[in-house]
Amino acid sequence: MYDNLYTGLPEVPAKKATDVISFIKDGAGLGFSIEGGKDSPQGDVPLTIKKIFTGGAADKSGQFKVGDEIISINDVSFTNMSRIEAWTLMKKIPDGNEK
């Protein structure tokens, strides 16, 4: 069925950002790099996972994928942060359970 009368293409439902992922951060960090954010070269775009490091906390959890949007970590909102602000805050997160 074609829902979009202008293009004739099927309408694709928007991805909802409702998943809460809990994992354990170890001494090696969260285990992923980020891109985007406020004032990025692409403009103000969401912070997303750019790369997942093999053997890191994110990889070990098996719950992350490249392109996932980072909305918050431990109830701290990342939605209006630059990549540098987010990276700086992520480096300060203590080891242990994260969500």
VMD Tcl script that builds the backbone (N, CA, C; Angstrom):
set m [mol new atoms 297]
animate dup $m
set s [atomselect $m all]
$s set {name element resname resid chain x y z} {
  {N N MET 1 A 0.846 -1.174 0.000}
  {CA C MET 1 A 0.000 0.000 0.000}
  {C C MET 1 A 0.893 1.239 0.000}
  {N N TYR 2 A 0.514 2.229 -0.763}
  {CA C TYR 2 A 1.276 3.465 -0.848}
  {C C TYR 2 A 0.564 4.556 -0.078}
  {N N ASP 3 A 1.227 5.029 0.974}
  {CA C ASP 3 A 0.630 6.024 1.855}
  {C C ASP 3 A 0.955 7.450 1.439}
  {N N ASN 4 A 2.002 7.626 0.688}
  {CA C ASN 4 A 2.414 8.967 0.323}
  {C C ASN 4 A 1.917 9.261 -1.085}
  {N N LEU 5 A 0.905 10.116 -1.202}
  {CA C LEU 5 A 0.280 10.404 -2.485}
  {C C LEU 5 A 1.179 11.190 -3.420}
  {N N TYR 6 A 2.170 11.891 -2.882}
  {CA C TYR 6 A 3.023 12.734 -3.715}
  {C C TYR 6 A 4.137 11.952 -4.393}
  {N N THR 7 A 4.713 10.985 -3.717}
  {CA C THR 7 A 5.843 10.258 -4.294}
  {C C THR 7 A 5.472 8.840 -4.714}
  {N N GLY 8 A 4.374 8.313 -4.197}
  {CA C GLY 8 A 4.003 6.943 -4.488}
  {C C GLY 8 A 4.801 5.929 -3.696}
  {N N LEU 9 A 5.623 6.395 -2.769}
  {CA C LEU 9 A 6.442 5.500 -1.953}
  {C C LEU 9 A 5.750 5.177 -0.650}
  {N N PRO 10 A 5.994 3.990 -0.114}
  {CA C PRO 10 A 5.394 3.658 1.184}
  {C C PRO 10 A 5.920 4.576 2.276}
  {N N GLU 11 A 5.071 4.911 3.212}
  {CA C GLU 11 A 5.473 5.760 4.329}
  {C C GLU 11 A 6.260 4.920 5.325}
  {N N VAL 12 A 7.400 5.432 5.741}
  {CA C VAL 12 A 8.262 4.723 6.688}
  {C C VAL 12 A 8.023 5.303 8.071}
  {N N PRO 13 A 7.646 4.457 9.040}
  {CA C PRO 13 A 7.412 4.989 10.386}
  {C C PRO 13 A 8.694 5.519 11.008}
  {N N ALA 14 A 8.569 6.585 11.767}
  {CA C ALA 14 A 9.726 7.183 12.441}
  {C C ALA 14 A 10.201 6.251 13.547}
  {N N LYS 15 A 11.505 6.211 13.742}
  {CA C LYS 15 A 12.094 5.412 14.815}
  {C C LYS 15 A 11.889 6.150 16.128}
  {N N LYS 16 A 11.349 5.452 17.130}
  {CA C LYS 16 A 11.129 6.064 18.440}
  {C C LYS 16 A 12.360 5.878 19.317}
  {N N ALA 17 A 12.677 6.902 20.076}
  {CA C ALA 17 A 13.822 6.854 20.986}
  {C C ALA 17 A 13.330 6.531 22.382}
  {N N THR 18 A 13.009 5.292 22.591}
  {CA C THR 18 A 12.455 4.919 23.886}
  {C C THR 18 A 13.257 3.829 24.592}
  {N N ASP 19 A 14.230 3.266 23.931}
  {CA C ASP 19 A 14.981 2.173 24.544}
  {C C ASP 19 A 15.957 2.704 25.582}
  {N N VAL 20 A 15.930 2.102 26.756}
  {CA C VAL 20 A 16.896 2.406 27.806}
  {C C VAL 20 A 17.852 1.227 27.855}
  {N N ILE 21 A 19.117 1.512 27.704}
  {CA C ILE 21 A 20.128 0.464 27.700}
  {C C ILE 21 A 20.988 0.619 28.946}
  {N N SER 22 A 21.114 -0.455 29.689}
  {CA C SER 22 A 21.986 -0.464 30.863}
  {C C SER 22 A 23.184 -1.350 30.572}
  {N N PHE 23 A 24.349 -0.892 30.954}
  {CA C PHE 23 A 25.563 -1.675 30.769}
  {C C PHE 23 A 26.592 -1.227 31.795}
  {N N ILE 24 A 27.703 -1.937 31.866}
  {CA C ILE 24 A 28.729 -1.650 32.866}
  {C C ILE 24 A 29.943 -1.028 32.189}
  {N N LYS 25 A 30.286 0.176 32.622}
  {CA C LYS 25 A 31.489 0.853 32.134}
  {C C LYS 25 A 32.674 0.351 32.944}
  {N N ASP 26 A 33.738 0.010 32.224}
  {CA C ASP 26 A 34.952 -0.419 32.929}
  {C C ASP 26 A 36.023 0.658 32.768}
  {N N GLY 27 A 37.207 0.396 33.226}
  {CA C GLY 27 A 38.285 1.370 33.201}
  {C C GLY 27 A 38.667 1.856 31.814}
  {N N ALA 28 A 38.239 1.142 30.762}
  {CA C ALA 28 A 38.596 1.511 29.392}
  {C C ALA 28 A 37.602 2.494 28.774}
  {N N GLY 29 A 36.599 2.936 29.507}
  {CA C GLY 29 A 35.630 3.881 28.971}
  {C C GLY 29 A 34.329 3.218 28.562}
  {N N LEU 30 A 33.498 3.976 27.839}
  {CA C LEU 30 A 32.187 3.481 27.422}
  {C C LEU 30 A 32.280 2.558 26.212}
  {N N GLY 31 A 33.348 2.688 25.441}
  {CA C GLY 31 A 33.555 1.758 24.331}
  {C C GLY 31 A 32.950 2.187 23.008}
  {N N PHE 32 A 32.681 3.480 22.847}
  {CA C PHE 32 A 32.204 3.963 21.553}
  {C C PHE 32 A 32.636 5.409 21.348}
  {N N SER 33 A 32.686 5.813 20.085}
  {CA C SER 33 A 32.947 7.212 19.758}
  {C C SER 33 A 31.649 7.829 19.242}
  {N N ILE 34 A 31.597 9.156 19.273}
  {CA C ILE 34 A 30.371 9.855 18.894}
  {C C ILE 34 A 30.647 10.860 17.782}
  {N N GLU 35 A 29.570 11.242 17.099}
  {CA C GLU 35 A 29.643 12.295 16.092}
  {C C GLU 35 A 28.355 13.103 16.143}
  {N N GLY 36 A 28.389 14.268 15.503}
  {CA C GLY 36 A 27.209 15.131 15.472}
  {C C GLY 36 A 27.200 16.074 16.655}
  {N N GLY 37 A 26.002 16.450 17.083}
  {CA C GLY 37 A 25.843 17.364 18.201}
  {C C GLY 37 A 25.613 18.795 17.756}
  {N N LYS 38 A 25.413 19.629 18.717}
  {CA C LYS 38 A 25.204 21.056 18.474}
  {C C LYS 38 A 26.454 21.655 17.831}
  {N N ASP 39 A 26.261 22.507 16.848}
  {CA C ASP 39 A 27.349 23.204 16.151}
  {C C ASP 39 A 28.314 22.264 15.428}
  {N N SER 40 A 27.852 21.092 15.016}
  {CA C SER 40 A 28.730 20.188 14.264}
  {C C SER 40 A 28.871 20.699 12.828}
  {N N PRO 41 A 29.825 20.188 12.059}
  {CA C PRO 41 A 29.959 20.611 10.658}
  {C C PRO 41 A 28.694 20.359 9.830}
  {N N GLN 42 A 27.856 19.412 10.259}
  {CA C GLN 42 A 26.600 19.116 9.570}
  {C C GLN 42 A 25.451 19.975 10.088}
  {N N GLY 43 A 25.737 20.894 11.004}
  {CA C GLY 43 A 24.700 21.695 11.644}
  {C C GLY 43 A 24.336 21.095 12.985}
  {N N ASP 44 A 23.231 21.531 13.557}
  {CA C ASP 44 A 22.773 20.987 14.839}
  {C C ASP 44 A 22.043 19.673 14.577}
  {N N VAL 45 A 22.748 18.583 14.775}
  {CA C VAL 45 A 22.197 17.245 14.544}
  {C C VAL 45 A 22.353 16.422 15.820}
  {N N PRO 46 A 21.568 15.362 15.965}
  {CA C PRO 46 A 21.684 14.542 17.179}
  {C C PRO 46 A 23.070 13.914 17.323}
  {N N LEU 47 A 23.484 13.708 18.560}
  {CA C LEU 47 A 24.706 12.957 18.839}
  {C C LEU 47 A 24.420 11.489 18.570}
  {N N THR 48 A 25.283 10.858 17.802}
  {CA C THR 48 A 25.088 9.445 17.483}
  {C C THR 48 A 26.392 8.674 17.689}
  {N N ILE 49 A 26.249 7.363 17.788}
  {CA C ILE 49 A 27.416 6.495 17.907}
  {C C ILE 49 A 28.069 6.383 16.533}
  {N N LYS 50 A 29.339 6.761 16.469}
  {CA C LYS 50 A 30.095 6.712 15.220}
  {C C LYS 50 A 30.784 5.359 15.053}
  {N N LYS 51 A 31.376 4.865 16.140}
  {CA C LYS 51 A 32.128 3.609 16.095}
  {C C LYS 51 A 32.009 2.910 17.441}
  {N N ILE 52 A 31.911 1.594 17.418}
  {CA C ILE 52 A 31.913 0.781 18.630}
  {C C ILE 52 A 33.248 0.046 18.659}
  {N N PHE 53 A 33.977 0.214 19.757}
  {CA C PHE 53 A 35.304 -0.373 19.867}
  {C C PHE 53 A 35.222 -1.838 20.301}
  {N N THR 54 A 35.857 -2.696 19.532}
  {CA C THR 54 A 35.866 -4.128 19.818}
  {C C THR 54 A 36.415 -4.381 21.217}
  {N N GLY 55 A 35.672 -5.136 22.014}
  {CA C GLY 55 A 36.086 -5.474 23.373}
  {C C GLY 55 A 35.750 -4.432 24.414}
  {N N GLY 56 A 35.221 -3.273 23.988}
  {CA C GLY 56 A 34.854 -2.218 24.930}
  {C C GLY 56 A 33.519 -2.503 25.601}
  {N N ALA 57 A 33.147 -1.657 26.547}
  {CA C ALA 57 A 31.916 -1.851 27.318}
  {C C ALA 57 A 30.678 -1.929 26.426}
  {N N ALA 58 A 30.574 -1.048 25.439}
  {CA C ALA 58 A 29.410 -1.058 24.547}
  {C C ALA 58 A 29.364 -2.339 23.720}
  {N N ASP 59 A 30.520 -2.782 23.234}
  {CA C ASP 59 A 30.605 -4.015 22.457}
  {C C ASP 59 A 30.227 -5.216 23.319}
  {N N LYS 60 A 30.751 -5.263 24.526}
  {CA C LYS 60 A 30.462 -6.385 25.431}
  {C C LYS 60 A 28.985 -6.479 25.769}
  {N N SER 61 A 28.302 -5.338 25.830}
  {CA C SER 61 A 26.872 -5.364 26.172}
  {C C SER 61 A 26.044 -5.924 25.022}
  {N N GLY 62 A 26.512 -5.746 23.777}
  {CA C GLY 62 A 25.791 -6.252 22.614}
  {C C GLY 62 A 24.498 -5.512 22.304}
  {N N GLN 63 A 24.281 -4.364 22.921}
  {CA C GLN 63 A 23.012 -3.653 22.777}
  {C C GLN 63 A 23.097 -2.411 21.895}
  {N N PHE 64 A 24.293 -2.038 21.487}
  {CA C PHE 64 A 24.490 -0.806 20.729}
  {C C PHE 64 A 24.754 -1.105 19.264}
  {N N LYS 65 A 24.429 -0.120 18.408}
  {CA C LYS 65 A 24.821 -0.219 17.014}
  {C C LYS 65 A 25.212 1.163 16.514}
  {N N VAL 66 A 26.056 1.199 15.510}
  {CA C VAL 66 A 26.463 2.461 14.904}
  {C C VAL 66 A 25.217 3.190 14.412}
  {N N GLY 67 A 25.163 4.488 14.696}
  {CA C GLY 67 A 24.014 5.295 14.301}
  {C C GLY 67 A 23.000 5.504 15.402}
  {N N ASP 68 A 23.093 4.745 16.497}
  {CA C ASP 68 A 22.182 4.961 17.631}
  {C C ASP 68 A 22.362 6.367 18.160}
  {N N GLU 69 A 21.253 7.016 18.485}
  {CA C GLU 69 A 21.299 8.368 19.034}
  {C C GLU 69 A 21.518 8.313 20.540}
  {N N ILE 70 A 22.397 9.180 21.038}
  {CA C ILE 70 A 22.647 9.298 22.475}
  {C C ILE 70 A 21.752 10.416 22.990}
  {N N ILE 71 A 20.738 10.064 23.754}
  {CA C ILE 71 A 19.795 11.053 24.281}
  {C C ILE 71 A 20.199 11.475 25.690}
  {N N SER 72 A 20.554 10.499 26.511}
  {CA C SER 72 A 21.009 10.807 27.865}
  {C C SER 72 A 21.862 9.652 28.375}
  {N N ILE 73 A 22.690 9.968 29.357}
  {CA C ILE 73 A 23.461 8.951 30.067}
  {C C ILE 73 A 23.309 9.259 31.539}
  {N N ASN 74 A 22.875 8.253 32.290}
  {CA C ASN 74 A 22.637 8.407 33.732}
  {C C ASN 74 A 21.744 9.625 34.020}
  {N N ASP 75 A 20.696 9.751 33.252}
  {CA C ASP 75 A 19.686 10.809 33.412}
  {C C ASP 75 A 20.204 12.214 33.125}
  {N N VAL 76 A 21.367 12.351 32.497}
  {CA C VAL 76 A 21.881 13.653 32.064}
  {C C VAL 76 A 21.594 13.766 30.567}
  {N N SER 77 A 20.844 14.786 30.177}
  {CA C SER 77 A 20.464 14.970 28.786}
  {C C SER 77 A 21.658 15.378 27.936}
  {N N PHE 78 A 21.793 14.738 26.772}
  {CA C PHE 78 A 22.840 15.058 25.813}
  {C C PHE 78 A 22.265 15.733 24.570}
  {N N THR 79 A 20.980 16.063 24.585}
  {CA C THR 79 A 20.303 16.520 23.370}
  {C C THR 79 A 20.746 17.886 22.873}
  {N N ASN 80 A 21.256 18.751 23.702}
  {CA C ASN 80 A 21.691 20.078 23.255}
  {C C ASN 80 A 23.188 20.294 23.425}
  {N N MET 81 A 23.956 19.215 23.471}
  {CA C MET 81 A 25.401 19.330 23.670}
  {C C MET 81 A 26.153 19.244 22.354}
  {N N SER 82 A 27.307 19.888 22.315}
  {CA C SER 82 A 28.230 19.690 21.205}
  {C C SER 82 A 28.932 18.349 21.431}
  {N N ARG 83 A 29.608 17.874 20.402}
  {CA C ARG 83 A 30.330 16.613 20.534}
  {C C ARG 83 A 31.417 16.732 21.596}
  {N N ILE 84 A 32.104 17.850 21.649}
  {CA C ILE 84 A 33.174 18.049 22.641}
  {C C ILE 84 A 32.601 18.097 24.057}
  {N N GLU 85 A 31.488 18.793 24.259}
  {CA C GLU 85 A 30.849 18.839 25.585}
  {C C GLU 85 A 30.445 17.441 26.022}
  {N N ALA 86 A 29.842 16.679 25.113}
  {CA C ALA 86 A 29.405 15.320 25.440}
  {C C ALA 86 A 30.606 14.424 25.746}
  {N N TRP 87 A 31.642 14.517 24.911}
  {CA C TRP 87 A 32.838 13.701 25.116}
  {C C TRP 87 A 33.476 14.005 26.473}
  {N N THR 88 A 33.568 15.286 26.821}
  {CA C THR 88 A 34.153 15.689 28.105}
  {C C THR 88 A 33.354 15.121 29.265}
  {N N LEU 89 A 32.039 15.193 29.183}
  {CA C LEU 89 A 31.179 14.657 30.237}
  {C C LEU 89 A 31.283 13.133 30.308}
  {N N MET 90 A 31.325 12.482 29.149}
  {CA C MET 90 A 31.426 11.018 29.126}
  {C C MET 90 A 32.723 10.540 29.770}
  {N N LYS 91 A 33.818 11.283 29.593}
  {CA C LYS 91 A 35.092 10.908 30.192}
  {C C LYS 91 A 35.043 10.961 31.725}
  {N N LYS 92 A 34.142 11.785 32.269}
  {CA C LYS 92 A 34.041 11.962 33.724}
  {C C LYS 92 A 33.094 10.959 34.388}
  {N N ILE 93 A 32.376 10.170 33.591}
  {CA C ILE 93 A 31.442 9.197 34.165}
  {C C ILE 93 A 32.220 8.118 34.889}
  {N N PRO 94 A 31.909 7.872 36.154}
  {CA C PRO 94 A 32.658 6.844 36.900}
  {C C PRO 94 A 32.355 5.436 36.387}
  {N N ASP 95 A 33.274 4.516 36.627}
  {CA C ASP 95 A 33.065 3.124 36.243}
  {C C ASP 95 A 31.865 2.565 37.008}
  {N N GLY 96 A 31.203 1.589 36.409}
  {CA C GLY 96 A 30.059 0.944 37.042}
  {C C GLY 96 A 28.875 0.884 36.109}
  {N N ASN 97 A 27.691 0.715 36.684}
  {CA C ASN 97 A 26.474 0.605 35.887}
  {C C ASN 97 A 26.092 1.932 35.274}
  {N N GLU 98 A 25.788 1.910 33.981}
  {CA C GLU 98 A 25.376 3.095 33.244}
  {C C GLU 98 A 24.037 2.820 32.577}
  {N N LYS 99 A 23.287 3.897 32.297}
  {CA C LYS 99 A 22.053 3.738 31.526}
  {C C LYS 99 A 21.779 4.980 30.722}
}
mol reanalyze $m
mol bondsrecalc $m
mol representation Tube
mol addrep $m
